[in-house]
Structures are given as structure tokens and as C-alpha cells.
């Protein structure tokens, strides 16, 4: 696996370009800000209260890259003609193992960026990368799980070509409610 993977989602007439890259220490302040959002905390396992928590979380992302079993990307929005990039989300490919035919994807979008197509565009970039670069290790299926009442995640899954597979029963405490399993195969 290369040391640095940078993915892109091109700008559209109404949406700015996205850059996806591994998380780094410079992202800590923006991660703390994103972690203050109650909706994000409700739908995800992100537990970032302060800079120390954020730094631990970033270090965990770095360990995933080093181990080759989890690839977390900071999703940054770029503005035309500006050097600044703003954190707008996170996409992760996890449970990756050589020879294993499937892996899982997950994502979240910062409160200020919701409803602007960030999650589907970022998820599409990571999906293409996963099948294109990790597919040689027999990766043929990506799975996306969310709570059944998370309608926004269901819309993201459908927009990104992840078909509904089945209803999953609750598994407290980490999955307290029933969930949806969506999947996408290579070539779908």
C-alpha cells in the first residue's frame, strides 16, 4: 500500500471539488469541531470531546493504514481559486484482509456540509479506489451498514449504488436498533 493515497471527486457546476486523504494531526481542531455535533454523535461511534480525544482518533486512523486493514479518509472541500480546504466528512474502508472477498465502508458528514452531496461523492471515490486498487486481493463486495431509522444514510447508500440486502436485527450495545445492510459488488 502506498504511503499516501489521495482521491478526488471533481467539482460540478453546483458543488465544489472534494479531496480525500488520510487523516493527519493538522485535522485535530476541525475534528473536535465536527465532534460537537449531536446528530453526528447519535449516528456514529465518534467520541471526540477535546483535542486529546481527536488526536487519539487520528492516531487510530494512522494505525489502520499502517496495518493495512482500515483506510480512513478525511474528506476536504476545496473552493475554486482558494488554497484553503475545509473538513466536511470522513469515509472509511474497514475490515480489509488479504484474500477476504468483502470489506465494509462507513462515512459521516460534518453538520455544516450535510445535504450537499458530500457523502455520496466521497463514498463513490473510495468505492472505486477499493475495487481498483485492492481488488487484486480478491475484494469483490463492499458492505454498508446503518441503523434502519437513519434515512439519510439509506439515501446515500442508494445514490452510491449500494443496494439494500437485508434487515439486520439489533445487537446492543454497539448496534442498539435494527439495521440495514446494503452492498455493492465489483462492476455494479
N, C-alpha and C positions, 0 to 999 in steps of 0.2 A: 504494500500500500504506500503510495507516495506520501511524503511528509505533509504537504499542503494541497488540499483539494479545494478549488474554488469553482462554484457553479453559478450560472447566471440565468435569470428569467428576463427576457428583453422587455423594454418599455413598450407600451401600446399607446394609441392616441389618448387614452384617458388614464393610464396607470404608469407610474414610474418603474424603472428597471429595478430588479432585485439582485443582490449579490448574496450568495450563501457561502459561508466559510466556517472552518472550525472555530469554536469559542476560544477567547483569549482573556487574559487578565484585564485588558482595557475595557472589556464589556461589563465588568462588575457594576459600576454605577447604574448603567442602563438596566441591568438585570434586577437590581434592587428596586428600581422604579417600576418595572414590569411586575415584579412580585407583590407589589402593594395592591394590585387589582383583585378584588374579592371574587369576581367571576372566574378569573384565571385560577385562583386557589381552589375554587369549588370544583372545577372540571379537571384539574391536573394534580399531580403529586408534587408540584413545585412548591417547596417550603423555604422561601428566601425572605428573611426578615431584615437582614442587615448585610453589610459588606463581607463579614466573616462567612455567613451562610452562602452568599453569592460566590465567594472565592472557592469554598469547598465544592460547590456545584460545578463551577468551571473546571476545577481540578478533576472532578469525576468524569466530565466530558473528555478531558485530555487523556485520562486513563483508558477510557473506552477506545479512543483512536489508537493508543499505543498497543492495547491488547488485540485490536482488530475485530472486536465483537460488538461495538456500538459506535456509531458515527453521528455525532450531534453537530448540527449546523446552526450558527447564528444567522438569522435572516435580516439583511440590511436593505433599506430602501435608499435608492440614490435619486437625486434630483438632477435634471438636465443642467449642465453647466456648473454644478456645485461639487466641491471636493468632499463635503460632509456626507456621511451615511448615518442613517438613524436606525436603531434596532427596532424591528417590527414583529419579530417572531422567532420561532425555533422549529426545526424539523429534525427528526432523529430516525435513523435506521438502526434497529437493535435486534438482539438475539441472532446475530450473524455467526455462523460457524462453517468452516470449510466442509464442503460436501453436503451440508444441510440444504434441502430444497426450498425452505421458506425462511423468511425473516419478518419482523414487524416494523411498521412505520408509526410514528406519532408526531404530533405538532401542537403548537399553540401560537396564538397571535396576541400581541400586546393590545391593550384596550384602545389606544389611540389609532390603531390600524385596522380594526375589525370592519368588515363589510366592504373592503376594498380589494378583494381578490388575492390577498397575500397568501393565505394558506393553500388554496388550490394550485397557485403558480409555483410556490416553493415545493409543495409535495410532488408536483409533476417533475420538477428539476431533479429531486432526489430519487424519484422512481426511475427515471431514465438513466441516471448515473448508476443506481444499484444494478439494474438489469444489464447495462452496457459494460460496466467495469467489474462487477462481482459475479456476473452470470457465468463466467468461466468456471467458477466453483460450484456449479450446478444450481444456482439460485433460479428458481422458476416461478415462485409465488411470493407475493408480499401480502401481509395481513394488516388490517387496520381495525382496532377495537375502540369503542366508545360506549358510554352509558346510553341506554335506549332513549332517555329523555333529553339527550344533547342533540337537538335538532340541527344546530349549526354544524356540528361535526358530521352529521349524516349528509347534509348538503355538500360539504367539502368532499366527502368520500365519493358521492355520485358525480360531482363536477370533475373529479380527478380519475374517473374510470374504475373506481373500486366498487364492484357490485356487492349488494347485500348477499351474504352467505347464509347466516343463521342467527337466531337469538341465543344468547348465552345466559345461563342462569347466574344470579348474583353469587359472588364469592367474597363475603365480608372478611376482613375489614378493608382490604385494598380495592375491591370492586363491590361496593355495597348494594348496587342495584343491578337489574338485568342489563345486559349489554348487547350491542350489535357487533357482529363480526362481518367485515367487508373484506374482499380480496381482489387482487389483480394479478393475472398471470403474465409472464413474459410474452410479448406480442399482442396483448389485449389493447 
